[in-house]
Amino acid sequence: MSQSDGNRGILIAVGLLLTIAAVVIAFIINPWAGAALLVAIAIPYFIYLSRVRRKNAAEMKTTLMPAIAGDLGTSLEASADTLSFERQGTVYKASLKWLSTEGAPSADFYVSFKLSPPPGLDFAIKYEPPWDNKYPKYPLVAVPNGPRGMTFHSPDEALLYNFLESGEILAEVSKYPDGLANRFGVIFANGQFDLTWRVFSMAEEEDPADAAENVRRVCTTAILFCDKIVKSGIVNRKS
């Protein structure tokens, strides 16, 4: 059993105990006693959550995030929820943000880079229906062999087809299937690349190695996009 499974099991067990005990005492024995028990159990429960989150943040800051930045390039910065590194003259910046989406824990994984001079190619790749209004309203481009439910948008259809021709980008974005488990999208506009991946049912108190692996995953995807854009001849890498 992983640390993530163990933490989740403890949280579920404590939550069930809290609910059952409070309901039984509140509605059968004594409402005041039920309220007192609720508080008595809730306080150590939230103390436990806080302790686990601090421990996870420390591991991310001192070990996991620096390792990712160092493995993928020349590390520039690393903290519990951000990192940056340089690779072949391009600076990549990644971050994660813990959220509560419709009452459920989730996390946004984000990575960006900037290429200069601004290229002629602009595009957006996302799933429908759109889950974020930040995406530019580029014309829809039909990509028959694209992942199911994923849409491709660009003001220059021919350039986008040329960029996708090798199949490597399509294979990479196919690793982010749509559904209740995540939301994925990419924007490349005026040389600025932004990738966001929202993962649902992922909590801050779970195994930090899982969060770190997702940070590494989006960074690896961004590196592939950057390399393909540069090799396509659409834009020169910033020196």
Secondary structure as the mmCIF struct_conf table of DSSP 4:
data_model
#
loop_
_struct_conf.conf_type_id
_struct_conf.id
_struct_conf.beg_label_comp_id
_struct_conf.beg_label_asym_id
_struct_conf.beg_label_seq_id
_struct_conf.end_label_comp_id
_struct_conf.end_label_asym_id
_struct_conf.end_label_seq_id
HELX_RH_AL_P HELX_RH_AL_P1 GLN A 3 VAL A 24
HELX_RH_PI_P HELX_RH_PI_P1 ILE A 25 ILE A 29
HELX_RH_AL_P HELX_RH_AL_P2 PRO A 31 GLU A 59
HELX_RH_PI_P HELX_RH_PI_P2 MET A 60 LEU A 64
HELX_RH_AL_P HELX_RH_AL_P3 MET A 65 LEU A 72
BEND BEND1 GLY A 73 GLY A 73
STRN STRN1 THR A 74 ALA A 78
BEND BEND2 ALA A 80 ASP A 81
STRN STRN2 THR A 82 ARG A 87
TURN_TY1_P TURN_TY1_P1 GLN A 88 GLY A 89
STRN STRN3 THR A 90 THR A 101
TURN_TY1_P TURN_TY1_P2 GLU A 102 GLY A 103
STRN STRN4 ALA A 104 LYS A 114
BEND BEND3 SER A 116 PRO A 117
HELX_LH_PP_P HELX_LH_PP_P1 PRO A 118 PRO A 119
BEND BEND4 GLY A 120 GLY A 120
STRN STRN5 PHE A 123 TYR A 127
BEND BEND5 GLU A 128 PRO A 129
BEND BEND6 TRP A 131 TRP A 131
TURN_TY1_P TURN_TY1_P3 ASN A 133 LYS A 134
BEND BEND7 TYR A 135 TYR A 135
HELX_LH_PP_P HELX_LH_PP_P2 TYR A 138 PRO A 139
STRN STRN6 LEU A 140 VAL A 141
TURN_TY1_P TURN_TY1_P4 PRO A 144 ASN A 145
BEND BEND8 GLY A 146 GLY A 146
HELX_LH_PP_P HELX_LH_PP_P3 PRO A 147 PRO A 147
TURN_TY1_P TURN_TY1_P5 ARG A 148 GLY A 149
STRN STRN7 MET A 150 HIS A 153
BEND BEND9 PRO A 155 PRO A 155
HELX_RH_AL_P HELX_RH_AL_P4 GLU A 157 LEU A 164
TURN_TY1_P TURN_TY1_P6 GLU A 165 SER A 166
BEND BEND10 GLY A 167 GLY A 167
HELX_RH_AL_P HELX_RH_AL_P5 GLU A 168 VAL A 173
TURN_TY1_P TURN_TY1_P7 SER A 174 LYS A 175
BEND BEND11 TYR A 176 TYR A 176
STRN STRN8 GLY A 179 GLY A 179
TURN_TY1_P TURN_TY1_P8 LEU A 180 ALA A 181
STRN STRN9 ASN A 182 ALA A 189
TURN_TY1_P TURN_TY1_P9 ASN A 190 GLY A 191
STRN STRN10 GLN A 192 PHE A 200
BEND BEND12 SER A 201 SER A 201
TURN_TY1_P TURN_TY1_P10 GLU A 204 GLU A 205
BEND BEND13 GLU A 206 GLU A 206
HELX_RH_AL_P HELX_RH_AL_P6 PRO A 208 LYS A 231
TURN_TY1_P TURN_TY1_P11 SER A 232 GLY A 233
BEND BEND14 ILE A 234 VAL A 235
HELX_LH_PP_P HELX_LH_PP_P4 ASN A 236 LYS A 238
#
